[in-house]
Amino acid sequence: MLLRHASHYLFSSIVSAGLGLVSVVVFTRALSDAEYGIYVIGTSTAGILSAILFAWIRLSVLRFQSEGASIDIRVTAFVAYGLAAVLSPILLVIAAILTSASPARILATAAFTLGLGLFEVGQEILKAQQKTRSFMLGTAMRACSAFLLCLASVRLGWGGVGQLAAAGAAYFVTSAALSRSVLSGPVASIDTNDLKRFAVYGVPIALSGCVYSLHAALDRLIVAGILGEGAAGQYGAAADLVRQIILLPSTSVASAALPLAVAAFAQGGIIAARPHLERSAELLFAMLLPATVGLALVSPDLANFVLGPDFRATAGTVMPILCFAWLFQAISHSFVHTSFHLAQRPILLVCHGAATLAVNGVATVILVFRFGFVGAAAALVLSEAFGALLGLVLTRFACPLPLVPTRLLRIAGATGGMAVLVYFVGAQWGGGGIYSAALKVGSGVAIYACLAVLFDVAGMRRRAFALASAARQRYRDQFTRSKVRASASSLT
C-alpha cells in the first residue's frame, strides 16, 4: 500500500513540478526580475500568513482524521477555517505596514493566502482518508489552472501583482472543483470537542507553522531587503526550481507514509508503526539522495535551459548549493517531523523550528552582506543541516525513528556510483545546455537503477526477481494452455 500510495503522490508531484518548470521557463522570460521579485515576495508573505492562520487546522486534520474510517472531522475543519479567515484582515494590515506594499499587492496577497489555506485543508482531508486519486487530481488541476490564469495575466500585462492574484484564484477554482470529493458520503456535524482538540493540538502547531514559514521565506526577504526586489526575483527563481525537484520525491513518500503510520500507531503503538517507518525511511532516502546529488551535478546546464537570460548567472551559481539545503529540509519535514506528529508533541515542532530559524536569520544576514547570493544559499544549507541534526536529537523525546544504517549505506553506495559516472560523462561529453543535461540525467538514472537493484535498495532486487518469476510463470502457463489446446484440436 505504501508504494501504491507513494506512486500516486509521486505522479501528482511530477505533474505539478512539470507545470511549475514550464511556468518558470515562460514567466522568467515574460517578466523582468523586478516583477518576478514582486511575485516571489508576495508568495513568501502569503505562505507565512497562511501558516499562521491555517497550519494548525490542516495538521490537526492529518493527525486525527487518519486514525480511522469512523472519524469524521471535515465540517469541524472547515468551520475552523472560517474562524481563522475572519482574523486575516488583521494580519494583512500588519503585513502592509511592515512591507509598505501597495493596496493591489495586499489584495493579491490576501487572495493567495486564503486560497492556499482552503486548498490545503481540502487536500489534507483527502490525504487522511487515503483518497490518493482525488488528491492527485487536485494537485494536477491546481497546477494547470494556475499556469493558465498566470499566462492570461501576463498576456494582459498585469505584471507580478497579476501573477500573484492569478495563482491565488487557482486555489479557489480547484477547491470548488474538489468539494464534491472532499465532502462525499455522510458528513458528521460539527463537534465542539473536536474543535477544542484542534485548538489544544493546534496552538503550538500555529506557532510552529509561523516559524517554519518565516524560515522558508527568510532568505528571500533578506535578499530583497539588502540586494533589492530584482535580486530577490533572481534568487527566488533558482530556489523555486530546486525546491520543486528535490521536494518531489520527499513529499510523495511522506504523504503516503504518515497516514499509514498514524493508523498503525493508533492501533498498536510504536511497535505496530515501526515497520511502516522503516520502509518509508528507506524509500525516502532512496529517492531523495540521488535526486539531490544528480541535480547538483546538472543544475548549471538546467538553469541555462530553463530560466530567462536575467536569471541564469545567479541560478548557475546558487543551485548546486541550494540542492543540499533542500535535502536537509526534506529530511526534517518528511522524516523527523513524523516522530513529533505520532507522539502528539507539537511543542517539539516549535522548538525545532525556532532554533533552525534563529540560526538561519543570523547566518543569512551575515553571509548575504559578505557574499551576496552565495551567502544566502550557504546560510540556508548551514541552518537546514543544523535543523536536521537537532530534529533527530529531539525525536528521542517523542517517538524514536528507525535510521536503518545498513540500508542507508546501500543507498549511499548506489548514489556515489551514479555521481562518479555522471561527473565522468559531463567531463567527456558535456558541452552545456539541454543536451548535456539530458545525457547526464539519462546516464545517472540508468546507473542508479542498476546499482539499486544490485544493492537491493528498497527491496528492488527482490521485486525484480519476483516480477521475473511471475513473468516466467505466466509464460509457462500460456505455453501449457497452448499445448493443451493443440492436443485437443489434434484429437478432434
N, C-alpha and C positions, 0 to 999 in steps of 0.2 A: 504493500500500500504506500509506503514511504516513497519508493521510486516512481510509482504511478502518479502520485500527487505532485512530487517534485518535478516530474516531466511536464505536467500541466502548467505549473507555475513557471517553469523554465521557458515554455513556449510563449506564455503571455509576456514574460520579461524580454524575450527575444523580439517579439513584435513591437513592444514598447520601445526597447532600445534601438531597434532598426529605424522606427519612425523618428525617434529622438536624434539619431545620427543624420537622417535626411534633413531634419529641422535645422541641425547645426550647419550642415552643408549649405542650405538655402539661406538661412537668416543671417549667418555671419558674412554672407556676400551681399544680401539685400539691405542690411543695416550697418551703420557706422559703429565703431567700437564704443562711442559715447552713448548712442541709442541702445545698443545691446547692453551696455552697462546699466542703463535705467531698468531694463528687464531683469538683469541679474540681481540688482539691489532690491527691486520690488519683490521678486520671488523669495529672496532670502528673508526680507522683512515679514512677508506673509507666512513663511514657514515658521518663524518664531512665534507670531501671533496665533497661528493655528495650533501650534503645540501647547501654548499656554491655555487656550480655550478648550481644545477638544482631545488632546492626547490622553487625558485621564479616562475619557469615555471609550475610545477605541481599544485601549489596552485592557480596560476592565471587561469589555465585551469579549475580547480574545481569551482572557483568563477564565471567565466564568461561563460563557456560552459553550466553551469547549469541554466542559465537564460531563456532558451527556445530552442525549436527544430530548430528555424530559425538561431540560432547562430552556426557557424562552424569555429573554430579556430585551427583545427587539424594540418594543414600544417604549420601555424604560430608557433605552439608549437614545432614541430619537427625542424623547421629552427632555432628557439631559442635554442633548444638542441644542434644542430650542432655548433652554435656560442659559446655556453658555453663550449662545449667539446674542442674547439680549445685552450681554456685557461688552460685546465687541466694539461699540462706538467709543467707549472709554479708552480702550487700548489704541484705537485708531487716532484719537485726538492726541494721545501721548506720543505716538509714532510721528504724527505730523509736526508736533512741536520739536521733537528731537532731530528730525531729518530735514525740516524746512521744505518739505515736498509740496508740490502744487496740489490743489484740490482734485484735479483729474488723476494724478498719480495715487492719491489717497483712496479715491473711489475705486480705481482699478485694483489696488492692493486689497481693499475690503472684499471685492468680488472674488479675488483669488483665495483669500483667507477663508471665507465662508464656504466657497465651493469645495476647496480642498478638504475641509473638515467634514462636510456632508458625505463626500465621496469615500473618504477613508473609513468612516463609521460603517457605511454600507458594505465596503469590501471586507472589513473585519468580521462582520456578521456572516458573510458568505464563507470566509476562511474558517471561522469557528465551526460552522455547520458542515464543513468539508464539501461545499459545493464548488469544487475546483473548476468545473467547466464554466459556470456563471462568472466566477472570479476572473477566469481567463478572458472571457468575452468582454467583461467590463474594462479590464486593463487595455485590451486592444481597441475598444470603442473610444475610450478616453484619449488614447494616443492619436487615433485617426481624426477625431473631431477637433482636438487641439491643433493639429497640424493644419487642417483645412481652415479653421477660423483664424489662426495666426497668419496664414497665407493671404486670406482675404484682407486682414488688417494691413499687411504690407502693401498689397495692391492699392488700397485706399490711401496709403501714405500716412498712417496713424502713428508710426514710429514705435519706440519702446513702450510707451504707455498703452498703445493699442495691442501690442503683443501680450502685455500683462493682463489686460481685460479679456482678450480673446481666450487665453489659456484658462482664466478663471471661469469663463462661460462654459468651456468644455466640461468642467467638472459637474456643473448643474445639468447639462444636457445628458451626460452619461448616467448620473444619479437618477434622473427621471426615467430613463430607459430601463434601468435595472430594478426599479422599485417593485415591479411585479415579482421578480425572483427573490428579492430580499425579504418581502413580506408574504411569500407564498405559504399556503397551509393555514391551519388555525393559529391565530396570533393571540397570545396572552395579554391581558390588560396590564396597565402599569402597576408595579408593585413597589410601594414606598420602602419596603425593607431592602429590595434590590437597589433602589436609589440611594439609600443610606450606605449600603455595602459599596456601591460605586464611589461614594464620597470618601469613605474611610480608606478604601484602597487607592482612590484616585487623587487625593490631595497631594501625597508625595509624588504620584505619577505626574500630576500637572507641573509640579516644581521641577521634576527631572526632565519633563518634556521641554520646558522653557530652557533649562540648562543645556540640553543636548542640541536643541535647535539653534541657540545662540552660539554654541560651539561650532556647529556646522556652517554657520554663516559668518563667523567672526573674521576669518581670513579675508573674505571678500569685502566686508565692511571696512576693515582696517586698510586694505589696499585702496579702496575708494577714498577713504579719508586722507591717506598720506600721498597717494600717487594720482588720484583723480578717478572720475567715472569711466573714462576711456580705458584706463589701466584695469579697472575692475571688470570691464567687459572682456578684455583680452584674457585676463586670468580666469574669469568665470567660465568662459567658453572651453578653455583647456580642462578645468576642473570638472565641468559637467560631462565632457566627453569621457574622461577617465572613470568618473563615478558610474555612468551608465553601463560601462563594460564590466567593471570589477564587481559592482553590486548585482549584476545579472545572475551569476550562479549562487551567490550567497543568499539573496532574498528568496530565490526559488527553493533552496533547501530549507531555510528557516521557516518559510510559510507552510511547508508541508510537515516539518518536524515538530514544531511547537504544539499544534493542536493534538497530535498523536501522543506526544509526551505528557501533556496535561491530562488527557483522558486516561492514560495508563497510570499516571501518578495519583489521580483521584481514586482509582480502583485498588491499587496495591502499593502506593508509596514509591520511594526511590528504587526499590528492588524491581518493581514492575516497569518503571520508566527507564532504568539503566540500559537495557538492550536497544531501545529506541534512540537514546542519547549517543550510544557508541556508534550505531550505524549512521546517524545523522552527522556526527562529528567527522567520521571518516569520509563520508560523501562530500561534506562541506569543504574540507581541506583538499580533497582530490580534485575538486572543480576550481577552488579559489586560488591555490598556489600556482598552478601552471598558467591560469589566466593572467595573474599579476606579473609573473616573470616574462611571459610572452608579450604582453602589452608593453612592458618597459622596453623590450628589445625592438619592437616595431613602431613605437609611438612617434618618432620623428617622421617616418615615412607616412604614417597615418595622418598626422597633423597637416602635412603638405597637401594631401589629397582632400581631406575633409573640410578644413577651415578656410575662411576667406583670407586674402593677402594680408590684411591688417592684423590677423590673429596668429599667423603661422610661426613667426620667430619666437614669440613668448611660449606658445604651446610646445614647440620642439625642445625648449629648454626645461620646462617645468613638468611636463607629462611623465617622463621616466621617474621623477622623484615622487610625484603625486600617486603613482601606482601603489607604492608601498604604504603611503598614508591610508589609502582606502582599504588595503589589505588588513592593516591593524584595526581599522574601524569596523570592517566586516566581522573580524574575529570577536570584537567586543559585542556588537549588536546582534549577530546571528548565533553566537555560541555562548559567550559569557552571560548575557542577559537572560538566557533561558533559565539559569540557576535561580536568579532573583525572582522571576515570574513563578516558577514552580513552588518556591518556598513562601510566596506572597510577602516578600521583603522589599517593597518599593523604596524604602529608605536607603537601601544599598545602591539603588539606581541613582538616587540623589547624590550620595557620597561619591560614587564613581564618576558621575558626570561633572560634579563641581570641581573635583580635583583635576580632571582632564581639561576642563575649561580654564582653570587658573593657569596651568602650565601653558596652554595654547595662547592665552592672552598675553602673558609676559613674553613668551618666546617670539610671537608674531610681531609685536611692536618693536622689539629689539632688532630682530633679524630683517624686517622689512625696511627699517631705516638704514640698515647697513648693507643689505644685499638685494633689495627690491623684490621682484617676483620670486627669485630663487629662495630668498629668505622666508617668504610666506609659505612656500611649499615645504622647505626644510623644517619650519616650525610645526607644520601640520603633521609631518612624519614623527617628529620628536614627541609631540603631545599624544598622538594616537598609539605609538609604541608604549609610552608610559601608561596610557589608559588600559591597554590590553593586559599588561603585566599586573597592574593594580587590580583589574577586574578578576583575574584568575586567583589572586590572593583573597579577594572578598568572597569568592564562591565558597570558601571554607566556612563562612558564617551563614551560608544558605544551603544549597544542595551541591555537594562536591561533584564536579563534572569529570567524566572519563576522558583522559588525554590520549589514550591509545597510542603510546610512543612507538611501538613496533610498526603499526600501520602508518604512522606519520613518517617514519624513516623510509618506508617503501615509496610513499608519495614524493618525499624529497629526492630520492634517488631517481625516480622517473622524471621529475621536473628538471633536475640537474642535467640528465642526459638530453632532454629536449633543448635546454638552454645552450648547451655546447653545440649541438647541431645547428640551431637557428643562428647562432653567432658565426659559425663557420660558413653557412650559406650566405649570410649577409656580407661577410668579408670577401667571398669569392665571386658572388653573382649579384649582390645587392647594389643597384645603381641609384636607389632612391625612388620615391613615388609609389604609386599604387601597385605596379607590377612587382617591385621589390617587397612591398608589404604582403602581397598575396603569396609570393613564393615563400617568404618566411613563415607566414601563418600556416600554409598548407603543409610544409615540411614539419613544422612544430607539432601540429595536430596529429600527423601520421606517426611520428616517432613517439610522442607521448602515449598514444593509443596502444602501440606495440609494447612499450615498456610497462604500461599499466596492466596489460594482460599478462606479461611475463612475471611481474611482481605481485600479481593478484590484488591490485588496488581495488578496494570496494567490492571484492568478490568477482572482478571482471573475468578472471581466468576460469573460475568455476562456472560462471554464467556462460562463457564462450563454449566450454566443454558441454554444458547442459544443452545449449542450443544446437551444437553439432550432433550430440547424441540424439536429440529429438528429430533433427533433420534426417539422420541415418535411419531412425526407426520408421519415419514416415515413408522414406524411400523403400525400405524393406516391405512395409505393409502394402504399398502400391504395387511393388513387384509381385508379392504373393497374390494379391487380388487379380492382377493381370494374368498370372499363371492359372489361377482357378477358372477365370473366365475363358481362357484359351482351352483348357482341358474340357470344360463344359461344352464349348462350341464344337470341339472335335468329336465328342461323344454323340452329339446330335447330328 
